[in-house]
Amino acid sequence: MMQHLTQPVTTDRSRREHYQGQHEDIKIMQGNVDRGSKAVDMLYKMAEERGTDIVLVAEPNRKKLKGGKWIHDQNMDAAIYVPGGQIKILQHGAGVGFVWVETPHIIIYSCYISPNVDIVTFENFLHKLREDMKKQKKEMVIGGDFNAKSFLWSPKPEDRRGELLSEWLAEENLIVHNRGNVPTFIRGSSESYIDITFSTQKIARQVINWKVLEKENLSLHQHILYTITGSNWTELQKPNTAQCWVINKERLTDLSLEIGRQLRNDLATNECDKTFVRKRSSARRPVY
């Protein structure tokens, strides 16, 4: 059963005003602790040192989840830790492999799906996550260990999971924030890029300073740190007028040919305008 998240009572007037203001940044740490108790203790220390507001954790240590600052999914595979109560949590919820919290401005998800499940289970996980996200009324940031490899976030060859997840992200118009060539998982000589951060489009411009922390954390995974800047919260309330499409790979060739045809037509018209004077309309028949 999901643990109830309690928030400490704040008496500081400036902190209350901070909650209500429009410039509240949210610093997020994200990582997989491999169920390790000491890895969680190290996570506490790293979060405190960096002033982290919310921590997204995959494969948490189940004994550590009994504290009031933790919430988790139904199988205790994904969790969210709220260290100091600086960020106001309005409500929270969970499914199998994902858990979320609602802040005054956005929804934040933590996710985990095991590398040992089959493709059907992986697709079902994405389907359930999509259903849950459709219920939300705010912009969303999602972080987790999806054990999937795709060219969108990894220099390694794409696998079937990565292909499915990439298509799912495109269908949902979600933006991937992974940057650089620093792996998020290291075991001996093996490296992977399986811890991913993505978001809905309107909040994407506010996700800044995404980086992998190359520091010992007693886990095979390297933690990720980023900030959601609060400089533009009011923009999230405006209707989204951006045009989006679901990419169909089979129609990409047709699209390329049509764009090429349109470009040739436009270029020809522009060049004629530069070289000749446009003919004025007239009722007289043109000279042969």
Buried (B, 14 or more C-beta within 10 A) or exposed (E): EBBEBEBEEBEEEEEEEBEEEEEBBBBBBBBBBBBBEEBBBBBBEBBEEEEBBBBBBBBBBBEBBEEEBBBBBBEBBBBBBBBBBBBBBEEBBBBBBBBBBBBBBBBBBBBBBBEEBEEEEBBBBBEBBEEBBEEBEBBBBBBBBBBBBBEBBBEBEBBEBBBBBBBBBBEBEBBBBBEEEBBBBBEEEEBBBBBBBBBBBBBBEBBEEBEBBEEEBBBBBBBBBBBBBBEBBEEBEEEEEEEEEEEEEEEEEEEEEEEEEEEEEEEEEEEEEEEEEEEEEEEEEEEE
